[in-house]
């Protein structure tokens, strides 16, 4: 090999090293940008945590549920909850056009929703509000009797667990497809000390 060839090989190696170094730096920048994006995503998720939900007032909780419906493609969504609301806090249309009527109960995590609350909701949700999908959303658990009542009367229950999934981005329509018999437990959570 001549001196010129050795010099060309050396220059090619240096050039390849420079390109590799540039690619590594670009890769590091991309990794740092991804790390920042994930940190921001975690921050947003923390804001949407269940602790934040439990800190909402009753009307704020209803608006939060209305916002989740809107996020998931529901239309004509409005918060209607007030005194004498006849069991409807949020009304709207699912993406497929069915009318959804939502009763919201923002209770402390250690409480439960019992059958009497569901009986009141069931008494008005279809006849008064014309619901195709009657949904009861609670920030706690439902009692065993409440879940049995809901199953017999075709009410959809979102307990704290399903609400947590909905809050974290699972779509409303995919949660509506779950079997009511598997929705939550009747176990009370221990209150914070």
N, C-alpha and C positions, 0 to 999 in steps of 0.2 A: 504494500500500500504506500502511496506517495503521501508527501506532506500535505498536499492539497486535499486529499481524500480524508486524512485524519482530521484536518481542520474543519472540513464540512461535517464530518460525523460529530465532532465536538460541538460545533454550532447547533446542529440538529438536536443534540442532547440538551444543551442549554435552553433552546427554544421550547422543547417539550417540557422541560422543568418549569419554565416561565408560564406556559399555558396551564400546566398542572397546578401551579401555585395560584394562578388567577381563578381557576375553577374551584380550588379548595376555599379560597376567600369568599367567592360567591356562594358556595355551599354553606359556609359558616353564617353568612348574612341571611340566607334563606332559613337556616335553622333558628337563628335568633328571631327572625320575623315570625316564624311558626310558634316559637316559644312565647312570644309576646301575644300572638293571637289566642293561643290556648289559655294564657293567663287572663286575658280579657274575657274569654268565654267562661272561665271558672268564676270570675268576678260577677258576671251577669247571672250565672247559675246560682251563686250565693245569694244574690238579691232576690231571686225567685224561690228561695228555699222555703220549706214549710214553716220555719220559724218566722219568716217574714209574713207568711199567710196568717199565722195565728195572731200576729200583732195587728192585723187589720180590724177595723170596726165592722159592724154588720153591713152597712151600706157599701163600704169599700170592698168587702168580700163579694157582695153581689156584683159590683162593677168589675172586679177581678175575674169572676166567672164569665161575665159578658165578654170581657176582652179575650179570654181563652176561646170562647165560641167564635168570635170574629177572626182570631188568628187561624182557626181551623176551617175557614171558608163559609161559616154561617152568614146568612144575610138577614136583613130586617131585625137585627138584634137590638133589643132595648131592655134596660133595667126598669122594671115596673114595680118593684117591691116597695111597700109602704104599709102603714096601718090599713087593715081591711083589704089586703091585696088578693084575698081568696086563694092563697097558696102559691101564687106566681111571683117570683122575684126577677126572673129573666125569661123573655120570650123571643123567639127567632125562628129562622128556617134553616134546616140542615142543607148542605150542598145539594142533596137530592130532592129538595123541596118540601120534605116533611116538616111539620110544625113541631118545634121542641119547646117545652115549658119546663122551667127549672125552679125548684125550691132550693134555697141555699140556707145552710145552718153553719155558722162559724162559731163552733164551741171550742172550749179548751180541749187539748189533746187527751186528757184523762176521762172526759165525759163520753156518753154514748147517746145515740138517737134511738128512741124506742118506737114501738108500734103505734102509739097514739098520734105522733107527729105524721107518720105515714098514712094513717087512716084519714086525717084531716086533708092531707094533700090529695089522696086518692078520691075523696069526696067531691073535689072541684076541678081537678086537672083536666079531665076529659069533657065533662058537661059544661062547665063555665068557660074554659079556655080552649077547648077543641084540640087538645094535644094529641099528636100522633106518637110522640116520644115523651113520656113523662119522666123527667130526670130529677133525682133528689141528690144534691151534692152536700157532703158534710166534711168538716175538718176533723172528724173523729171517727169512731167505729159505730156500726149499727148493732143493736142487740140481735140475738138469734131469732127472737119473735118478730122483730122488724124485718129481718131478711126473709123470713118465711112468708110474712104478709106481702112483701114486695113481689116475691116469686109468684104467689097465687094471683096477684092483681096486675102483673105485667109492668111493674114500676122498675125503672133502672136506678140502681144505687151506685154512687161514687163515694166510697169511704175515704179516709185519709190516705190509704195506700194508692188507690186508683187516682185520687186527686194529685198525689205526688208524681205519678207517672204522667198525668195530663200536664201538670205544671212543668215537667221536665221536657216536654216536647212531643210526647206520644199524642197522636191525633184523636180527636173526639170520636170520629167514626170508628176507628179501630177499637177504642175502649167500649163503645156501645155494643160491639159484637161479642163481648165477653159474657159468659154464662153467669147469671145473677147468683146462682148457688155458690159460686166461687168468690163472690165479692166480699172481701174482708172477713173478719172474725168478730165474735162478740166479746173478745178479750179487751178489758180496759187497759189503757196504758197507765203506768205509774205516774202520778203528778211529779213535776220537778221539785226538788227539795230546796 
